[in-house]
């Protein structure tokens, strides 16, 4: 059994270039992925400046992206993060929010996701406020499917440290209040989960009164620490037996759109192959299919340096690797070069103003 697979572009750092995004989505559709949600943290008009309309050029790109996805048979959605709207969801704020939802509808949406992740959550009645906002979005969108991401989207206590202590019974309260048709994103026992187990997912489903939609933070490599590593290995810790415990499984990709395709292919393989899945064999097969034999062999030879040692520990190997990948004409090799040059390094968690 293979659950519905999706991609949510939900990372910190520079968003994928438009042309690269379209090319990657074409390949992802061929790999078996069914939907894409556009929600990069750097798009301020979906977060801190959500009340403002997108500039005309950005709006045109989103409309083109919607058309491209639909042409592929790929569901297209947008993740809107109405920044701290729950701190004052009064008449004027409701009108502004409804207007924003309608403006996004005009782009052409199959899905709308309302995201409360990575914002303060230590407010009274948080679950009730978030449910009210989501239901307001439901009432004003023509999208066929609505999802949400809770403020506390993981068991990870780091969320409480950074964003304030979660209210007691938060997930249960949210599950009781949300329309049963609304999907709920969940990242697992940790923000970047090492594995997803049936027992954990069953407990979350019981609390939410619905199966969670996984927001899988692999192969994402954003932030000051992770952007110094390339996440290329095949998926592990996602056994095919969890398929019946999730509504869908979405990955948050890496800052490198082409290289993200390699691990993405292994997720589909893991579900498809079941007990026969082997993560390194899946990596080799995906790399050969997507990068070609010579580059695939290079990536495997350098896997320890790229994924385990990382940029800051390469030393003299950095120049050697740069010369090695500069000799290869391929989009994936070009992404390795840009990473070696520090172009993908995220120095902080600051969003666009």
Backbone torsions as a table, in degrees:
resi	resn	phi	psi	omega
1	UNK	NA	127.8	178.1
2	UNK	-112.9	118.3	176.7
3	UNK	-69.4	166.5	175.8
4	UNK	-63.9	126.1	-177.4
5	UNK	-102.1	140.0	-179.6
6	UNK	-142.2	174.1	177.1
7	UNK	-130.4	130.9	171.8
8	UNK	-119.2	115.8	178.6
9	UNK	-79.9	84.3	-169.7
10	UNK	-124.0	31.7	-173.7
11	UNK	-96.6	165.7	166.3
12	UNK	-85.1	151.5	179.4
13	UNK	112.7	-176.9	-176.5
14	UNK	-67.7	125.4	178.6
15	UNK	-64.0	156.9	176.1
16	UNK	-58.7	140.5	170.9
17	UNK	-59.5	147.5	-173.4
18	UNK	-57.0	-47.6	-178.5
19	UNK	-64.9	-39.6	178.4
20	UNK	-66.0	-38.1	179.0
21	UNK	-61.7	-46.6	-179.5
22	UNK	-62.6	-41.2	179.3
23	UNK	-64.7	-43.4	-180.0
24	UNK	-63.9	-39.7	-179.1
25	UNK	-67.0	-34.0	175.9
26	UNK	-61.4	-42.8	179.1
27	UNK	-70.6	-39.0	179.9
28	UNK	-63.0	-38.6	177.7
29	UNK	-62.0	-41.3	178.5
30	UNK	-66.2	-25.3	178.7
31	UNK	-81.0	-7.7	176.9
32	UNK	109.6	7.4	178.2
33	UNK	-80.4	144.5	-169.2
34	UNK	-109.9	-17.4	-177.5
35	UNK	-155.5	160.7	-178.5
36	UNK	-139.7	130.8	174.8
37	UNK	-114.8	123.6	178.8
38	UNK	-89.2	116.0	-178.3
39	UNK	-157.3	45.5	-179.7
40	UNK	-64.1	140.9	-178.1
41	UNK	-64.0	-23.0	-177.5
42	UNK	-79.3	-8.5	176.8
43	UNK	-82.8	92.8	-174.5
44	UNK	-62.1	-25.5	-177.5
45	UNK	-76.5	-4.6	171.2
46	UNK	-108.7	0.8	-177.7
47	UNK	-133.1	-105.6	-172.9
48	UNK	-61.6	-32.2	-178.8
49	UNK	-107.4	34.2	-173.7
50	UNK	-62.5	-24.9	179.8
51	UNK	-70.6	-18.1	-178.8
52	UNK	-91.0	146.3	176.8
53	UNK	-73.1	151.8	173.0
54	UNK	-61.9	145.8	170.3
55	UNK	-57.2	153.6	-174.7
56	UNK	-55.5	-41.7	-177.8
57	UNK	-65.3	-41.4	179.6
58	UNK	-67.6	-38.1	179.0
59	UNK	-64.8	-39.8	178.7
60	UNK	-64.4	-38.6	177.5
61	UNK	-64.6	-40.2	179.2
62	UNK	-65.9	-40.0	177.5
63	UNK	-64.1	-39.6	177.5
64	UNK	-65.7	-38.9	178.4
65	UNK	-63.9	-42.8	177.1
66	UNK	-59.2	-45.8	179.9
67	UNK	-63.8	-39.9	179.4
68	UNK	-62.7	-45.6	-179.7
69	UNK	-62.3	-45.8	-178.7
70	UNK	-64.3	-34.4	176.0
71	UNK	-64.8	-27.0	178.5
72	UNK	-85.8	-11.1	-171.2
73	UNK	79.1	26.2	-178.5
74	UNK	-107.3	123.9	177.4
75	UNK	-63.2	137.1	-178.9
76	UNK	-114.8	133.0	177.5
77	UNK	-140.7	165.2	176.7
78	UNK	-124.4	139.8	174.9
79	UNK	-100.1	113.6	-179.6
80	UNK	-102.2	125.4	177.6
81	UNK	-111.9	90.0	-178.0
82	UNK	-72.5	86.6	-165.3
83	UNK	-49.2	112.4	176.3
84	UNK	52.3	32.1	177.0
85	UNK	-61.1	-30.7	-177.8
86	UNK	-67.6	-8.7	177.1
87	UNK	-80.7	-10.1	178.9
88	UNK	-166.1	65.5	-176.9
89	UNK	-88.6	67.7	-178.6
90	UNK	-96.1	-169.9	-175.8
91	UNK	-58.6	-47.2	-178.7
92	UNK	-65.3	-42.0	179.6
93	UNK	-65.5	-39.2	178.3
94	UNK	-62.9	-41.1	179.6
95	UNK	-65.1	-41.5	179.2
96	UNK	-64.7	-40.5	-179.5
97	UNK	-66.4	-45.4	179.0
98	UNK	-61.2	-39.2	178.9
99	UNK	-65.1	-38.7	178.9
100	UNK	-65.2	-43.5	179.3
101	UNK	-60.2	-43.4	179.7
102	UNK	-65.3	-35.9	179.9
103	UNK	-67.8	-35.5	176.6
104	UNK	-70.6	-35.7	176.5
105	UNK	-56.2	-36.1	-176.5
106	UNK	-64.9	-21.5	177.8
107	UNK	-69.5	-34.1	-176.6
108	UNK	109.5	89.6	-175.5
109	UNK	-114.6	136.3	166.3
110	UNK	-91.5	-36.2	-178.7
111	UNK	-128.3	149.0	170.2
112	UNK	-130.2	126.6	177.5
113	UNK	-114.1	127.7	175.6
114	UNK	-101.8	117.8	-169.2
115	UNK	-112.8	123.7	177.6
116	UNK	-109.4	16.3	-176.4
117	UNK	-73.1	150.7	173.0
118	UNK	59.7	39.4	172.4
119	UNK	-134.9	162.2	179.4
120	UNK	-58.3	143.6	-178.1
121	UNK	-130.2	3.5	-175.9
122	UNK	-86.1	65.6	177.8
123	UNK	-127.4	153.7	-179.0
124	UNK	-70.9	137.6	176.5
125	UNK	66.3	34.9	-174.1
126	UNK	-58.7	-48.7	-177.4
127	UNK	-61.0	-41.9	179.9
128	UNK	-63.8	-41.3	179.5
129	UNK	-65.9	-43.7	-179.5
130	UNK	-65.9	-40.1	177.4
131	UNK	-62.8	-40.4	179.2
132	UNK	-62.8	-41.7	179.3
133	UNK	-64.2	-44.2	179.8
134	UNK	-63.0	-42.1	-180.0
135	UNK	-67.9	-32.0	173.9
136	UNK	-64.4	-41.4	176.0
137	UNK	-61.9	-42.9	178.1
138	UNK	-56.0	-40.4	-175.3
139	UNK	-72.3	-17.6	-174.1
140	UNK	-117.8	2.2	179.5
141	UNK	-109.4	150.0	173.1
142	UNK	-97.1	1.9	179.4
143	UNK	-60.7	142.2	-177.5
144	UNK	-75.9	-15.8	-177.1
145	UNK	-142.7	134.6	177.9
146	UNK	-120.4	133.6	175.7
147	UNK	-126.1	166.9	173.5
148	UNK	-143.8	156.4	172.3
149	UNK	-116.4	121.9	-179.9
150	UNK	-66.1	162.1	171.8
151	UNK	-62.5	-41.5	177.4
152	UNK	-105.4	89.0	-170.3
153	UNK	-97.5	11.7	-179.2
154	UNK	-156.6	161.2	171.3
155	UNK	-74.1	-10.9	-173.5
156	UNK	-57.8	122.6	-178.1
157	UNK	-70.2	-12.4	175.8
158	UNK	-58.5	-32.1	177.5
159	UNK	-62.1	-38.5	179.3
160	UNK	-69.3	-35.8	179.5
161	UNK	-66.2	-43.0	-173.4
162	UNK	-85.5	-38.2	-170.7
163	UNK	-113.8	4.7	-179.9
164	UNK	100.7	154.6	-177.1
165	UNK	-63.2	133.9	-179.9
166	UNK	-70.6	144.4	178.5
167	UNK	-64.4	144.2	176.2
168	UNK	-57.6	137.0	178.1
169	UNK	65.7	24.2	-174.8
170	UNK	-57.3	-50.4	-177.3
171	UNK	-64.5	-42.1	179.3
172	UNK	-62.5	-41.9	178.9
173	UNK	-63.6	-43.7	178.7
174	UNK	-62.8	-43.7	-179.6
175	UNK	-62.0	-39.4	179.2
176	UNK	-66.8	-36.4	-171.5
177	UNK	-86.9	-30.0	-175.0
178	UNK	-74.1	140.4	170.7
179	UNK	-51.9	133.2	-179.2
180	UNK	-57.6	-21.4	-178.7
181	UNK	-78.0	-13.9	-177.1
182	UNK	-80.1	128.0	175.4
183	UNK	-81.6	152.6	-178.2
184	UNK	-126.8	123.2	176.0
185	UNK	-75.2	145.8	-179.2
186	UNK	-151.1	132.5	-177.1
187	UNK	-97.6	-7.1	175.0
188	UNK	111.0	-162.4	-178.4
189	UNK	-68.1	-25.8	174.0
190	UNK	-129.7	164.0	178.0
191	UNK	-59.4	-45.6	173.1
192	UNK	-110.5	87.9	-171.5
193	UNK	-68.5	136.5	174.5
194	UNK	-77.4	-30.4	177.6
195	UNK	-156.6	163.3	172.2
196	UNK	-121.8	123.9	-179.7
197	UNK	-111.8	149.8	179.9
198	UNK	-56.4	-38.9	-179.0
199	UNK	-63.5	-46.1	178.0
200	UNK	-62.0	-46.3	-177.6
201	UNK	-65.5	-35.7	177.1
202	UNK	-64.6	-39.4	178.8
203	UNK	-64.9	-42.2	179.4
204	UNK	-65.6	-42.3	177.9
205	UNK	-61.2	-38.0	178.3
206	UNK	-64.9	-41.8	179.8
207	UNK	-67.0	-41.9	-175.5
208	UNK	-85.5	-11.0	-176.5
209	UNK	60.3	33.4	175.9
210	UNK	-171.4	155.1	175.4
211	UNK	-70.0	136.8	179.4
212	UNK	-74.0	153.8	168.3
213	UNK	-95.7	117.3	-175.4
214	UNK	-69.5	129.1	166.6
215	UNK	-104.1	95.7	-171.1
216	UNK	-92.0	111.5	-177.7
217	UNK	-84.6	55.5	167.3
218	UNK	-148.4	131.5	13.2
219	UNK	-95.8	25.1	-177.6
220	UNK	-51.0	141.0	179.9
221	UNK	-139.6	49.4	179.7
222	UNK	-90.9	-179.9	177.5
223	UNK	82.9	165.6	-176.2
224	UNK	-60.1	-36.0	-177.1
225	UNK	-86.7	-53.5	-171.5
226	UNK	-70.2	-26.0	-178.4
227	UNK	-67.0	-10.7	178.4
228	UNK	-89.3	8.9	179.4
229	UNK	-133.3	148.8	173.5
230	UNK	-103.7	122.1	-178.8
231	UNK	-94.2	102.2	-172.6
232	UNK	-119.2	-24.6	-175.4
233	UNK	-61.8	159.6	175.4
234	UNK	-65.7	157.4	179.4
235	UNK	-63.7	140.0	169.4
236	UNK	-130.6	164.7	177.6
237	UNK	72.0	15.2	177.4
238	UNK	-128.0	70.3	-178.2
239	UNK	-67.0	147.8	-177.4
240	UNK	-58.6	-19.2	-177.6
241	UNK	-69.4	-10.7	178.2
242	UNK	-83.9	-7.5	-173.8
243	UNK	-54.1	-41.6	-178.7
244	UNK	-75.3	-4.2	-177.3
245	UNK	-104.4	0.9	-178.1
246	UNK	-126.9	150.2	174.6
247	UNK	-76.2	-33.5	179.4
248	UNK	-168.8	169.4	-177.9
249	UNK	-133.7	111.4	179.1
250	UNK	-112.4	143.6	175.3
251	UNK	-106.0	144.8	169.5
252	UNK	-94.7	112.1	-169.4
253	UNK	-78.5	174.2	177.3
254	UNK	-77.7	169.7	177.3
255	UNK	-67.2	-13.6	-179.2
256	UNK	-103.1	105.0	-173.9
257	UNK	-62.5	-39.3	-177.8
258	UNK	-73.8	-45.2	180.0
259	UNK	-65.7	-27.5	177.6
260	UNK	-60.5	-24.9	-176.2
261	UNK	-64.9	-29.7	-176.8
262	UNK	-65.7	-56.8	176.3
263	UNK	-63.3	-33.6	178.7
264	UNK	-57.5	-42.3	179.7
265	UNK	-62.9	-32.7	-178.1
266	UNK	-74.5	-26.7	176.3
267	UNK	-64.4	-47.0	177.5
268	UNK	-60.8	-40.4	179.8
269	UNK	-64.5	-38.6	-179.5
270	UNK	-60.0	-44.3	177.3
271	UNK	-69.4	-40.6	-175.3
272	UNK	-69.2	-38.3	-173.3
273	UNK	-91.4	-14.3	175.4
274	UNK	60.0	-131.2	-177.6
275	UNK	-65.1	-15.8	179.1
276	UNK	-84.1	-3.1	-176.9
277	UNK	-69.0	134.9	174.6
278	UNK	-132.3	119.8	-166.2
279	UNK	-66.7	-34.0	178.4
280	UNK	-76.3	-36.4	175.7
281	UNK	-63.9	-39.3	177.8
282	UNK	-65.4	-39.8	176.0
283	UNK	-59.2	-48.2	-178.1
284	UNK	-60.4	-45.0	-178.9
285	UNK	-64.0	-44.6	-179.6
286	UNK	-66.0	-43.2	-179.2
287	UNK	-63.4	-42.4	178.3
288	UNK	-62.9	-43.1	-177.2
289	UNK	-68.3	-35.7	-172.8
290	UNK	-96.3	-30.1	-175.6
291	UNK	-111.1	-16.6	-174.1
292	UNK	89.9	155.5	-172.2
293	UNK	-57.8	-49.8	-175.8
294	UNK	-62.5	-46.6	-178.7
295	UNK	-68.9	-36.6	177.9
296	UNK	-60.1	-42.0	178.8
297	UNK	-64.5	-38.7	177.8
298	UNK	-63.6	-45.7	-178.8
299	UNK	-62.2	-38.4	178.3
300	UNK	-69.1	-41.5	178.1
301	UNK	-61.0	-34.4	-175.5
302	UNK	-100.0	10.1	-173.9
303	UNK	-58.5	-41.8	-179.6
304	UNK	-62.5	-43.2	-179.6
305	UNK	-66.4	-43.1	-173.9
306	UNK	-76.3	-42.0	-173.6
307	UNK	-98.9	-31.6	-174.4
308	UNK	-100.9	-46.8	-179.2
309	UNK	-76.8	-46.8	177.1
310	UNK	80.9	170.1	-170.4
311	UNK	-57.0	-43.2	-172.1
312	UNK	-75.3	-14.6	-176.9
313	UNK	-109.0	8.0	-175.5
314	UNK	-75.4	-32.1	-179.3
315	UNK	57.7	-132.0	-178.8
316	UNK	-65.4	-20.9	179.5
317	UNK	-64.2	-22.5	-178.0
318	UNK	-60.6	-46.2	179.0
319	UNK	-66.6	-39.4	179.0
320	UNK	-62.8	-44.9	179.8
321	UNK	-65.8	-37.1	-179.4
322	UNK	-62.7	-45.4	178.4
323	UNK	-63.4	-36.8	-178.4
324	UNK	-64.6	-45.7	-176.8
325	UNK	-84.2	-22.3	175.8
326	UNK	-65.8	-22.4	-178.7
327	UNK	-82.2	-3.3	-176.8
328	UNK	-111.7	126.9	176.5
329	UNK	-94.1	97.1	178.7
330	UNK	-162.4	142.0	-179.7
331	UNK	-56.5	-34.8	179.1
332	UNK	-69.4	-39.1	176.4
333	UNK	-64.0	-37.9	178.0
334	UNK	-63.5	-36.0	177.3
335	UNK	-68.9	-37.1	175.1
336	UNK	-62.0	-42.5	178.8
337	UNK	-60.4	-46.3	-179.7
338	UNK	-63.2	-37.4	177.9
339	UNK	-65.3	-43.9	178.6
340	UNK	-61.2	-31.6	179.5
341	UNK	-83.2	-1.1	178.3
342	UNK	83.0	10.9	-176.5
343	UNK	-69.0	-21.6	-177.9
344	UNK	-100.1	0.5	-175.8
345	UNK	-66.5	129.2	176.9
346	UNK	-103.8	116.7	-172.9
347	UNK	-86.8	-12.6	179.3
348	UNK	-167.0	177.4	-177.7
349	UNK	-93.9	17.7	-176.1
350	UNK	-71.5	131.3	176.3
351	UNK	-91.1	168.9	173.9
352	UNK	-62.5	142.1	-177.0
353	UNK	-72.7	NA	NA
